[in-house]
Each structure stands twice: as structure tokens, then as C-alpha cells.
Amino acid sequence: MAGTSPRARAIGAELRRAREDAGLSARTLAARIGVAHTTVGRWESGERSPRPTDVATVLGALGTDHELREELVELSRNTDGRHWVASGLPEQQRQLAALLELERDATRIVNVSPLLIPGLLQTSGYARAIIGAGGVPAGEIETRVAVRIGRRDVIMRRERPAELLALVDESALRRNIGGPAVMAEQLRALDEASCWSNVTLRAIPESAGWHPALEGPFDVLEFVDRTPVVQIENRRSALFFHESVDVEAYRLATDRVQDIAMSPDETRAFIADVLGNLETKA
């Protein structure tokens, strides 16, 4: 579906930011470059993919610096390709911006996490322990923690919060990240979130043997009016899929994991047991 890809959303977000930084309305910009203001709106929302010449025209009219113009023009050359791989800065930053936009608009998010607590359910202490140990410069740690914690708004907002299905390996629930106090706080937060009507938390037992989550973590984001998107991330790169054949493969993987996961009640009991042992040791 043209114009609904994560890359199109990333370009749109950058065009909107550049226009707002220039202090122009969408109507003023549209008049300046000779297009309908609805066209500008569709570009900025990601509903329609701008051509490289469109991107160059918009950024030229806004007086954007040459480096950003070149980056976005290059990014716009294959907006509807089968996948989008980012293996370094600044493209990984653009993928993060696209992920934030997609999470904001998602009606349902599936997170399969075999190693860590899902980002949308992390406490600030837990996130800080991970980010700080990951080699992030000290001056950037708090900013990154704030961004991660801010992402929780999509499941906590009052109006139309996204549904979250979190499938977490039991080893992630027992792994002592940040020390006993940090981990105990994280487990209490998970227990609380698991009672929310829009959150389903299920632990994956280590006794289950092989299952698709062992191939690595992934997110599936679903929407009312566009195709779902799959996001995969590791230390050095990130990947988006949006073609139906790829999305279906991850949906089937999710079904397989759900078949062997604990029920929500069993998961809450497991968390209570882990928390009890942790507090006893503390």
C-alpha cells in the first residue's frame, strides 16, 4: 500500500518538523511550492509518499541545510520497498522517530521479548540500567530514558489507549537488571500493568523448548486503516517490514508463542513468586 510504509512516515515527520521550524503553515508552504495544502498534509502524515523531487522542493523552500536535504532525498528513493534496514546514524534515529509515530497511531501492539522486559513496560530505573550499561555517553542517558518512558503514553493515555500483548520469556523476569531494588520495582510495575484492561502479559516458560521467540525479539503494530508493521532491532541495526507476506510470518510466530505461553493468571503468580524470592534475598 503506497504511502503507508514506515519510511514514508519517517520522511513525513521530518518534513513536518522542518516546516514547523521554519514557522510556516501547511497552506503557506503549499502555496509557496505550488501544490494543494492537502498534498502537503498527506506527505507529512505518511499517507502519500513524496518523490525525491518533491522532498528537494519542500526542503529548498524551507531553507533546510544541504546535509539534511541530501539525507531525506536519498531516503525517499524507495519509500515503498519491501523492508527498511537502518545500520547506522542518522538513519537509525529516523527509524526511532518513525517507530514513535507508529506506536502513537497503533490500535494494538504485540511485543515478543525473549531477553528483556518490553520497552513499553519498563520502569525508569530498569531502562536506565540497560541504557547506561550499553555504552551510551553519560550525557545522553537521561534523554534516552525519558524517550523510552514517554513511549508508555500509548498504553496509558485516557483516550483510546493501544492494546498491548506482551509475551516475555521467564528468564527476562528473573534476570537481575540494575540490582535487586531496581528489579523489584520493575516486577511490581509489571504486576500492576498486567491488571490493566488493555494489557495482556504472558510469560514464556523455559521448559517449552524451541519456539519462534528464540530467534529474537520483535514487535507487530496494528492499525485501523493501514497494513500492520513489524519492527526488529538489535545492537547495530533495525529493520521494518510492512509487506503482507512478511507480516503474516510474524503473526504466525506470535500464534506459536501464545500456544506455549503461560496464561495471564499464571504469569501474575510467577511474577509474585520471583518478586517474593527477590525481596527475601534483599
N, C-alpha and C positions, 0 to 999 in steps of 0.2 A: 504494500500500500504506500504509494508515493507520499512523501511529506510527513510520515508518521515514525520515521526511524529515529533512534537516539542521536545520531549525528545531526539530523535536521533540527532536533530540539536544542542541541548544544549551540549550533550556529544561530538559531533564533534568539537564544538567551544572550549571546554575545552582541547581536545586532541591537536588541532592546537596551542592553546596558550602555552600548556606545551612544545610542540616540538620547537616552536619559542623561548621560554625562555631558552631552552637547547642549542639553536644555531645550530640546525640540520635542514637539508633539508628533504623533504619528501622522496627523494631517499635514503639518508643516513640512515634514520630511518627504511625504508622498508628493506634495506639490512641487517641492524642490527638484525631485528626480523624475517627475512626470509619470507617476503611476497612481492608481487608486489607493486611498488610505486603507481599504480592506486588504489589499495585497500586502502592504507593509505589516498589517496585523497578522495575516496568515504566515508570513515569513517568521515573524517574531515568536509566534506560538508553536512553530514547527509543523503546522498543518500543511504547509506548502514548502517545498524545497527551493530556495533561491539558486539560480545558476551562478557560476563563478563570476560572470559579468555583472549580475545583479548585486552580489556581495561587494565587488570592487566599486560599483557605482554608489551604493549606500555609504560605504566607509569613506569614499572620496568626498562625498557631500558633507559628511560629518567631520572631516578633517582628522580622521584617525591616523595614528602613526603608521609608517610604512611596514614595520615588522608585523604588527597585528594584522594589517591588511593582507600581507602575503600568507600568513598562517591560516586565516579564515578562508581566503580564496582557495588555497590548497585543500582545506578540509571540506569545502563544498563540491569538490570534483566527483565524489562518489557517495552522495548522501544516502542513496537507497540501495547500497551494496548489501550483500548477504550478512556481513558482520562488520564490526568496527573494533579493531585492535589498537590499543594505545600502549606503547612500550617506553615512554619517557615523557618528561615535561617538554612543552606545556600541554601536550595532548591529554595526559592523564588528568590534569586539572580541568580540562574541558569535559572529560568524561565524568568527573565528580560533579561538575555543575549540571550536566545532563541527568545524572542519577538523582540529584536533589529535586530537579524539576519532575522527573518521572515518579518519584516517591510521593511528591506532593499531590499529583493527579491520580495516583493509583487507587482503585477501589479495594483491591486485595493484593497482599504481598505474601509470597511463600519464601521462607528462608530455610535452607538446608545447611546446617552448620556442624560439621564433624569435629571441629577443633576448638572453637571459642564460642562464647556467648554471642548471639547475633547482635550486630551493632545497634539495632533499633531498641534493644532491651538492656544495653549496657549502662551501668552507673558511671558517674564521672570518675570515681576512683579506679574502677576497673579499666575504663578507657585510657585513663592517664598512665596506668601501669603498662599497658600494652604499647601505647604510643611512645612513652618515654624509653622503654627498653628496645624499641625498634630502630634506634639510631637517628631519630628526628632531632634537629637542632633545638636546644633548650628554649630559644626564643619563639619557637613555633608550636611547642607542645600545647599550651593553653588554648591557642586559636583552634588547633585541630580537635582538641577535646570539646570545645564549645560547638564546633560544627557538628560533631558526632552526636552530642547530646541534643542539639537543636533538631536533628532529624526525627527525634521521637515525637515531635508535634503531629506527624501524620497519623499516629495511632492514638494520640492523647487529646486531639482537638475536640471541641464540643460539637461542631457541625460535621457530619459525615466523616468520622474517623475511618481510616482504612482498616480492613480486616487483616489480621496477621496470623499466619500459620507458621510457627517456629518448630522445626524438627532438629533437636540438638543432641549430639552424642553424649552419653552419660559421662564419658571421660572429660568432656568440657565442663560438666557440672562439678566434677571432683578436682579438676586441675587448679592448683593454688596460685592464682594470678594476683600479684600485689600484696601477698601476705594474708594471714587469717582474718584480720579485721575487714580488709577490702573485700575478700571473697564472701565473708558472712553477710556484709551489706548487699553484695550483688545477689546472693541467693534469696535474701529477704525480698529484694525488689522483684526478682523473678516470680516468687510465690505470690506477691501482690498482683503483678501484671497478669498472671495466669487466671486470676479471678475476673478480669475484665471481660465484658460480653463480646468484645471484638478481637480478643486474643486467644488463640489455642496454642498451648505449649505442650509438646510431646517429646519425651526423651527416647533416644535410640539405644537399646541395650547392647552392651559389648558382646553379649552371648549370641547375638543374632547372626554372626558370621558375615560373609560378604554381602554388601548392599551398595547401591549407587552413590551414597553419600561418601563412601570411602574413596571415590575418585576425586573428591574435592568439594568445597562449599559452592553454593550458587543461590541466586535469588531469581524468582519469577514474579514479575509485576504485571498485574492485570488491570484493564481499564474498561470503562463503559463503551467508549466509541472508537477504540483503536485496537490494533493487534497487541497481544502481550509481548513483553520484552524479557529476555534472560540476561542477567549480569553475572559475570565471573571475574574474580580478582585474585591476584597473588602478589608476591612482594615486588615484582618488577614490571608487571603488565596488568592490563584489564581488558575485558572483552565483552561486547554486547552482541546478542543475537536477536533478530526480530522476524526472520522468515518462519512461516508456519511449521515447516518440517523440522527445524531446529527447536522451536518452542515445544513442539509435541514430544520430542525426545526427552526433554527435561520434565515435562508433565508426567510422562510415563515413569521416569525415575522417581519423581515425588510420590506417585502412587505406590511404587515398590517400597519406598522407605516407610510410608504410612502403614503398609501391611505388617511391618515388623516392629513398629514403634510402640512404646507404652501408651496407655490411654492417658488423657489429661489428669484423671484422679490418681492413677498410678505414678504419674510424673510428679505431682504435688507431694505424694507420700515419699517418693525417692528424694526430692529436694529437702524435705523436712528431716529425713534420715541423715543426709550429707551435712546439713546445717547443724544438726544435733552433735554429730561427731566432731565437727569443726569447733563448735563452741566448747565442747568438753576438753579438747586439746588446748584451746586458748586459756 
